[in-house]
Amino acid sequence: MQKDIDQAQPTLQSFLAKEKTYDKSSVRKKELDKLAGSMICTDFLPLSIVEKQGFVRFVKALDPKYVLPSRKHLQKTLLPDLHNGITVELQRKLRTSSDVALTTDLWTSCSTESYMGVTAHYWDETANQLEAKVLACTKFEGKHTALALKTKLEGLIEDFGITEKIVAILSDNAANIQKALEDMNVPHLGCFAHSINLVATYAVNTSESMSELRKKVTRVVALTKKSTSASEAFEECQKRVGMKKTLRLKQDVPTRWNSTYDMFSRFLQLKDALNLFICEFPAESLVPFRLEEWQTIEAVTLVLKPLLDVTEEISVDKYPSVSKVVPLTKLLLNFYSEEIEKVIQITIYSRMNCSQNCSSLQTEANTVSRELCQNVLLEVRRRFFKNEEDPIYGVAAFLDPRFKKFAFMSSQNAFRAMRRIKRIAETDSSLPTEPSLTDNEYEPPQVLEIFHRHFNSNFNVYCIVTEKDVVYLGCTGY
């Protein structure tokens, strides 16, 4: 009898094991559900993670009382609620900001679906910093006409209540988006980084002298990408030449920015391993690279590297970069018209550790580099020659204390930018009054040097040197 009573009486341990889960309406349950949804959004996780056995067991071990929300509940309730809450908060922040700039782009997914993304850039007075927030990333159905783009953008701008706050919209230079923004009567800026990539693409694709070398490099890269045995043999070659960490070759992809430079740069980086691999691996498509070809590969990387540097310098979202467009354009024009050949000659000579007598070996590299430089220079002039005259670019460059007047190629354009600033100051009563300056004070100081180089340190320092100041713009390594 006593034995039956003991068996019916639950122990404390069994009672705790059967403890109930959180009630669906409890504060703790709602808090954890919200965190789970936020984690999925923040880390771009699939909704199916809440159904994965390993993850479910992990969460159960952390808190036995918590049960993950179902995938359907996430999709139908939690994520829409999170989206609505974030949207309301963003609308509140945008209402307190006086100026908002937008960036927008369209792209096609792997499943051939079109999407449109719009990001707002504004100054957060509370956080005291520049913010970049995605307003929308939605499927774009129908033809990408100027009218359709205009309708989509205007609807989004109205939804966030920033119609009167837009100071500029940045996009690529496609005709449809340019026409849409023109019809919206909104200042438009073409993406400088995108245009720089088009400059590089044009320079490479129109260079007849490097086409065969590019094909030869691509064949080697493709072999290591498609053949398992070739990939393993190449890794072994890297170990044999003393590399502690093996690397993979990079492929030239038309839609990926600076991919031609990346391919040639990595190829040059793995030169010793590649020479060994090409000599030993049994493949008819592999032909050893001559000394002149390696010099040409190096020359190509030197020519394309400044375009990569400019792309990275301008592609930021934590601080404004529009003021750099004018001085960077000036640097590119000066570099490709005057400095690049000196850089190539000095660098290749120093790497070869030879005298000027070996200049006959440089013929092929010089031919390719000169053609590339001419192509880059031609395209930079064609695309950017009016940048200084643009009101936004000109004023931004002039107001930047790092550049001011000597960011401009033309002193007349610098003077125009100064006059625009004076007109703004005279009409805006919120700005402090400054003493008027005479026109003579706006003659740009003599530029003594555009690129100050330190070859012995194995890198270039980009700067503008004037009679009174030195403005540092960045550096590139070899």
N, C-alpha and C positions, 0 to 999 in steps of 0.2 A: 504494500500500500504506500509506504513512504517512498519507495523507489519510483512508483508512478508519479507521485507528486513532484519529486526532484526533476524527473524528465520533462514535465510540463512547465516548470518554472524557467523562464528565459534568463540567461546570464547577462551581465552588463556588456560583455564583449559582443554577444550576438545581437543585443539591442542596438549598440552603436553601429554594427555592420548593416543593420536594416534601417538606419536613420533615413528619413525622408529627404527628397531632393528639394531644392528651392522652389517655392511657389512661383508660377509664371508671372504673377503680378508684383512679386517682391522687388524691392529696390536693388538688392544684390544681383538678382537674375538679370534685370534690365541693364545694369551697369556692365556685367560681364558680356552680355550679348552685344552691347554697343562696342566694347573693346574688341570682340571677335570680328565684328564687321569692319571696324577701323583697321585692324591688322590685315585683313584681306585686301582692303583698298590700298593701304600704305605700301605693302610688299607685293602687290599685283599677284595675289594668290588665286587659284581657281576656287570657285564656290564648292567644288566637290571635296575640299579638304576637310569639311565638317563631317564627312562620311567615311573618311579614311580610318581604318582600324587602329593603326599605330598612333595617329594624332588623338583619336578618341580615348585610347588607353592612357596616353600622356596627360590629357586634361583631367581624366578621372583620378589619376594619381595625385595631381596637384590639388584638386578640390572634389571629393567624392559626391558632394551635394549638387554640383553643377552639371547640367546636361546641355550639350551644345545645341544651338538652334538648327533646325533642318535647313536643307538647301533651298527648299521652296519658301520658307519663312524669311531667309536671307534675301532672296530675290524679290519677293513680293512686298515685304514690310521693312526689314531692317535697313537695307541699303538705300531704298527710296527715302526713308526717314532721315538717314545720315546726309544724303544729298540735299534734301530740303533744308536741313539745319545749317549746313555749311553755306548753302546759297544765301540764306537770310543773313548770316553773319557777314558774308562777303559783300552783299548789297549795303549793309550798314557801314562797312569800312569805306566802300567806294563813295558813299554819300558824303563822307567827311573829307574826302580828298578833292582838292581843287582842280587837278589835272590828271588825265588818264591817257596813256598811250596803249595801243593795241598791236599785237603781232598776230598774223593769221596765215594759214597754209592749208592746202588740200593735198591729199595723197591717196593712193590706191593700195588696198591690202592685198595679201597673197590670194585671197578669194575674190579678187577683182571688185571689191566694194569700196566706194569712195567715202572718205571722211574729211570733215572740216574741223580744224582746231583753232581756237581763239584764246589768246592769253592777254590779260590786263597787267600793265606795269604802272605802279603808282607809288607815291610816298606815304608811308604809314607814320602819321604823327605820333602815335602812341609808342610804337617800337623804334621810332626815329631811324628808319632804314627803308631802302627801296624794296618793294615787294613785287613778285611776279606770281599771279594766280591764274589758273586755267578757268576761263568762263564756260567753255563748252568744247566737247570733242564728240561730235555727233555724225551720224551717217548722212551723207549728202546724196539725195536721190535726184534723178533727172540730169539734164544737160548742164554743164558748167558755163552757162551764159553769164554775161555781165549783169543782166537783170536778176537772175536767180541768186547770184552772189550778193548783190545789193540788198535784195529782199531778206536774205538770211542774216546778213550783218546788221541791218537796221532793226530787225526784230529782236536780235540778241541785245543790242545796245539799249533799246527801249526797255527790255525786261529788267536790265540792271540799273536803269535810271541814270545813264551817264551820257545822254545825247549831247548835252551842253558842255561836257567836260573833255571830250576827245580833242587832243592836240595834234595827233598824227597816228597813222596806221601803217605798219611796216609789213611788207609781203614780198614775194618774189616779183619778177618783172614780167609775168605773163600778161598778155594784152587784155584778157577778160577781167582780171582783178584790177588792173589799172583803170579800165573803163568804169568798173563798178564804183571805185573810190572817187573817180572824177565826177560821176553822176551824184554821189553822196555829198560832194563839195567838202571833202575832208582831205587835209594834207597827206600826201602819200610819200613814203620812203621805200625805195627798193632795198632789199636785203643785201648789204655790202658783202657779207661773207658768202652768200650764194653767188653773187657776181664774180667774186674772186675765184670761186671754184670753176665757174664757166670760163674764166680767163685761162686757168690751168688746163682745162679740158681742151680748149681751142688750141693752145700752144702745143700740146702733145699730139693731138689728132692731126694737125696740119703740118707736123714736122716730118718731112719725107726722109731726112737723113737718119732719124732714130727709129723708123718703123721696123726695120729688120732686127735691130737689137732688141726692141721691145717684144717682138714675136719670139725671139730666142729665149729671153728671160721668162716669158709667159709659158713656154713649153716646159721648162724645167719646173716651174711652180705647179703647173697642171699635173705633171707626172707625180710629184710628191703628194698631191691632193687626192689623186684617183687610185694610185697603186699602193696597197698596203706594204708590199715588199720594198718598194722605193722609199716609202716614208720611214720604215724601220731601218733601212740601210743608211738613210740620211741622218737619222738620229745617232746611229753608231759612229758615223763619220764625225759628227760634232763632238762626241765623247773622245774620239781618238786625237782630235786636235786640241784637246784640253779644256773644252767648255764644260763648266760645272752644271749649267742648266741648259737643256736643249730647247730650241725655239723652232717654230713652224714658219715657213715662208708665207708671205702675204700675197693675196691675189688682187689684181687690178679689176675693180668693179665699177662700171660706168656710173651707177647711182650713188656711190659712196665718195664723199668728198676727200680729196687728196690721196686717193687710193693708188694712183700711179707713183707718187712720191713714196708712199708707204711700201710699195712692192720693191722699188729700186733701193730704198734705204735698208730694208731688211736683207735684201739680196747682197748688198755690199757688206753689211754687218757679218754675214755668214760666208764671206769670201773663201776662207781657207777650207772650211768644211765642204763647200760646194765644189771647189777644185778637186778635192779628193773623191767626192761622190761621183762627179762627172767622169772621172778617169776610171773608176772601178765598177760602177753599176752597168750591167749589160743592157743597154737600151740604145737603139739606133738613132733615136731622136736627140740624144745628148751629144753635143759637140763642145769641146773645150773652149773656154773664153780666152781670147788673146789679151795681151797687156793693154793694147789700145782700147779694147772693149771695156775692160775694167775701169780704165781712166774715163771713158765716156759715161759709164754708169755713175761714177762719182761726180762727174761734171753735171749730169742731169739732176742729181740730188741737190747739188749746190744751187742750181738755177731755180728749182721748185721749192726749196726750203723757205725762202722769204714769204711765199704765198701761203704756206702752212702757218708760219708765224703770225702773219696778218690775220688769218682766219681765226686762230686761237685768241689773239689779242682783242678782236672785236666781238667774239662770241661769249659774252658774259651777261648775267642777269642780276648781279648784286650791286652794280653801280652803272651809271650811264656810260655808254661807249660811243655815242654819236659824235662827240667832239674829236674823236680820233680819225674819223674818215678822211678829212682834208689833209692832215699831216701824214697819215699813212699812204695816201695816194701820192703825195709829193715824194716821200721816201722811195716808193716803188719806181716812180718815174726816174728819179736820180740814180737809183741803184742799177736798174736794168739798162740805162743809157750810158752810164759812166763807170760804175764800180765792179760789176759782176766779172768782167774778164780778168781784172786784177786778182779778185778773190780766187777764181779758178786756177790761175797760173801759180799764185803763191801757195795755195793749199796743196795742189798736186805735186809741185816741186818738193814741198816740205815732207809730204808723205813718202815720195820716192827717194828722198835724200840724195838727189842728184843735182848736177850743175845745169847751167843754161844750155849746155851742149846737147842735152837730151830733149830739147824742145821739138825736134823732128818727130818724137813719139807722140806729141800732143795734137797732131794735125786732126785726127778723127774726133777727139774730144772737143777741140776748138770749133770744128765745123758744126757739130751738133749743138753745142752750147750757144754759139752765135745765132743759129737759126731759132732755137728756143727763146733766147732773149729777145730777138726781133719780133717773134710771134707774141710774146708776153707784152712787150712794149706797145705794139700795135693795138692789142686788145685793151690794155689799160687806158691808153689814150682815147680809144673809141668809146669806152664805157664810162669813164670817169672824168673826162676833160671839163665837164661843166659842174663838178661837185663844189668847187670854190664859189660859184655863182649862186648856188642853192641857198635860200635864206636860212633854212634850218641848219644845214651843215656849216655854212659860213659863220653864223652867229655862235653856234655851239663851240666851234674851234677857237674863235676870238675870245670867248668868255672863259675858256679853259686856261688857268694860270700857267700851265706847263707849256703852252704853245703860243697863245696870243697872236701877235702880228706875223711872226716868222713861220707860222704853220702854212702860209699861203705861198704859192708860186708867183702870184701877181700881187704887187703892192696895191693895185687898183681894187682888186677883189677884197683885200684886207680893209681898205678904206671904206668900201661899200658895206662890209659887215659892221664896221664901227659906226657908220651913219645909221644903220638899222637899229643898233643897240641904243643910240642916242635918241632916236625917234620913239622907241619903246619906253625909255626912261622919262621922256618928256610927257608922254600921254598916260603913263601909269602913276597915279598919285601915291600908290602904296610903296613905291621904291624910294630909297633915300636920295636926296639931292647931292650930286657930285659936281665939282668944278668943271666947267667946260674946257675942252682940250682943243688946241689948234690942229689943223690938218697936218702941219709939218711934223708934229709929234708922232704921227702914225706911219712914218717911213720905216719900213722894216730894217732891223740891223743886219749888217753884212753876215751872211752865213759862211763861216770859215770852213766847215767840214760837215758832211752829212753822215758818214759812217766812221766811227772811231773803232779801230780793230785791234785785237790782241791775239795774233796768230799763235804766239808761243804758249798761250794759255788754252789753245784749242777751242776757242769760241769767238764769236763776233758780238760786240756790244753796239746796239743800234742807238744812235743819239744825234741830236742836232747841236752843233757847237757854234755859238755866235760870239761877238766881241765881248758881251757882258754876261753870258749865261751858258750853261750846258743843260740840255733837257734830255733825260734818259727815257728811252722808249721801250727797251727790252733787249734780250740777247738770244742768240741761237748757238747751239753747240754743233760740232761736227762729229 
